[in-house]
Amino acid sequence: MIVTVDHFNPTPKFEQIAAIVRDQIRRGELRPLMPIPSENQMVEMHGVARDTARAAARLLAKEGWVFTIQGRGTFVARREDWPSE
């Protein structure tokens, strides 16, 4: 299922993208240690600026859903590292 940003929604686009990725992780579409879409892929999929895609990835990392390896990409964190809800 492809879900994309609602450009008419007042919620910031980076928060919408982060919510989409969180849902994909929870549903198991993105599993631990799998890469999440790259910034370029997010730009293409959601029609947003690169800075917006970067902000979404930073938010997910800050929350503990993903981690980044410089030069390699951003990956889903291990389940035990996910934030409690």
Phi, psi and omega in degrees: 000128179260122177241139181227172181294140173265106185291348179262353179284134180289346177296133180308142184300323180295326177290324177296316180296316179300319179296320179297313180295318177303315180297321178296323178292312181300321181281352179087007176291326173244117184259162178309137179074000174279148176287145171273167178305142179291167177304316180298320178294320178296319178302313181294314183294320190252354180064044181240170176285157179301321179299325179293316178297318180296319180296323178296315180296320178297319179297314179299322178292318179299323180282345178096008180282330184221168173221154183245139172246117182310126178080355182246321180137188180243133189233153177292132179291161174297149184307319182293345178267353180293148178294148176283146184247000000 
